[in-house]
Each structure stands twice: as C-alpha cells, then as structure tokens.
Amino acid sequence: MSIASLCDRHTVDLYTRSESRGAAGSAAYTYALAATKRCFLQPASTRDRTIALQSGYEISHVAYFASDPSLRGGDEIRYGSRVLTVVGKPINAGEMGRYWRVEAMEQEQRQ
C-alpha cells in the first residue's frame, strides 16, 4: 500500500485561526475554513503521547497528509463533530515531501 493511498482515508476540514484584540486587550480568536483535504487520522499511540508529554505538550491524534496542509499551531482539523487543535506545525515526515505529519489535541464538544 502506498503512502498516498494511506493518506486518502478521511476527509477533514482545515480551519485557520486569526487573532484580534478587544478594547481591553484580551485576545479573541476566529476560525475560517481554509481547505478540505484527505488524510489518515488516527489516535496517537502511547509512544507518541509520551514523547509529546516529555516535550511539554499533549496530543490525542496524529494526521498524515500526502501534501503540505499549510497548518500552524492553534489551527483546527474538523472531522464530523470532532474538533482537533493543531499542536506545533506540520512535520515533513518523508523528508522529501512524501507525507506530512500533524499532531493535534481533541477538544471537548462545543455546545
């Protein structure tokens, strides 16, 4: 099975985060749909979670994309009713542009 076919299992919406400042100086975030892409989304392994915790952050899922998803920390991956916040930036895991790895943390359901 090729990497491209593995990265073609789930359809997700990618939302970019924008920050604005209120009158009191507090940050307010808005999200805009940037793209809909195919990826392979899976729960993070125990090893991945442990490495993330040792580095000072938490993850719940890892997404693999066949092309650069152009995401950054704080952006969102939405899959159905699930919302995952991107942690860090995509990693060019194939080193030659073969696939990108994105670590994310699932958010509690919004009301």
C-alpha positions as CSV (number, residue, x, y, z in Angstrom):
1,M,0.0,0.0,0.0
2,S,1.4,3.4,-1.0
3,I,1.7,6.4,1.3
4,A,-0.6,8.3,-1.0
5,S,-3.3,5.7,-0.6
6,L,-2.9,5.6,3.2
7,C,-3.3,9.4,3.3
8,D,-6.6,9.1,1.5
9,R,-8.8,7.6,4.2
10,H,-10.6,10.5,5.9
11,T,-12.0,13.8,4.6
12,V,-11.3,16.7,7.0
13,D,-11.9,20.4,7.0
14,L,-8.9,22.6,7.9
15,Y,-9.6,25.9,9.7
16,T,-7.0,28.6,10.2
17,R,-7.1,30.7,13.3
18,S,-7.0,34.5,13.3
19,E,-6.4,36.6,16.4
20,S,-7.9,40.0,17.2
21,R,-7.6,42.2,20.3
22,G,-10.6,43.6,22.2
23,A,-10.8,47.1,23.7
24,A,-9.4,45.7,27.0
25,G,-6.5,44.0,25.1
26,S,-7.8,40.4,25.5
27,A,-7.3,38.1,22.6
28,A,-10.3,36.8,20.6
29,Y,-9.9,34.0,18.1
30,T,-12.0,33.4,14.9
31,Y,-11.7,30.4,12.6
32,A,-12.1,30.4,8.8
33,L,-12.4,27.3,6.5
34,A,-9.1,27.2,4.6
35,A,-9.4,23.8,2.8
36,T,-11.0,20.4,2.7
37,K,-8.3,17.7,2.4
38,R,-8.0,13.9,2.6
39,C,-5.7,12.4,5.2
40,F,-5.2,9.5,7.5
41,L,-6.4,10.4,11.0
42,Q,-5.7,8.1,14.0
43,P,-5.5,8.3,17.8
44,A,-1.9,9.0,18.9
45,S,0.0,5.9,20.1
46,T,1.2,5.7,23.7
47,R,4.7,6.3,22.4
48,D,3.6,9.5,20.6
49,R,1.7,10.7,23.7
50,T,4.7,10.1,25.9
51,I,7.2,11.9,23.6
52,A,4.8,14.8,23.4
53,L,4.4,15.0,27.2
54,Q,8.2,14.9,27.6
55,S,8.4,17.8,25.2
56,G,5.8,19.8,27.3
57,Y,2.6,19.4,25.3
58,E,-0.3,16.9,24.9
59,I,-1.7,15.2,21.8
60,S,-4.6,12.9,21.2
61,H,-4.4,12.3,17.5
62,V,-2.0,12.3,14.6
63,A,-3.0,13.1,11.0
64,Y,-1.0,12.2,7.9
65,F,-1.4,14.2,4.7
66,A,0.0,13.5,1.2
67,S,0.7,17.2,0.7
68,D,1.6,20.1,2.9
69,P,-1.6,21.0,4.8
70,S,-0.3,24.6,5.5
71,L,-1.3,24.5,9.2
72,R,0.2,26.1,12.2
73,G,-0.3,25.7,16.0
74,G,-3.8,26.7,17.0
75,D,-5.4,25.9,13.7
76,E,-8.1,23.3,13.7
77,I,-8.8,20.0,11.9
78,R,-12.5,19.2,11.9
79,Y,-13.8,15.7,11.2
80,G,-17.5,15.3,11.6
81,S,-18.4,16.6,15.0
82,R,-14.8,16.3,16.3
83,V,-12.5,19.3,16.6
84,L,-8.8,18.9,16.9
85,T,-6.4,21.7,17.6
86,V,-3.1,21.6,15.8
87,V,-0.1,21.4,18.1
88,G,3.1,22.9,16.6
89,K,3.5,22.8,12.8
90,P,3.3,20.0,10.2
91,I,6.4,17.8,10.1
92,N,7.7,16.8,6.6
93,A,8.0,13.2,7.8
94,G,9.0,11.8,4.5
95,E,11.9,14.3,4.3
96,M,11.4,14.5,0.6
97,G,7.8,15.8,0.6
98,R,6.3,12.4,0.6
99,Y,3.9,13.0,3.5
100,W,3.3,15.4,6.4
101,R,2.6,14.5,10.0
102,V,0.4,16.8,12.1
103,E,-0.1,16.3,15.8
104,A,-3.3,17.6,17.4
105,M,-5.4,17.6,20.6
106,E,-9.1,16.8,20.5
107,Q,-11.3,19.5,22.1
108,E,-14.3,18.9,24.2
109,Q,-17.6,19.0,22.4
110,R,-18.8,22.6,21.9
111,Q,-22.4,23.5,22.8
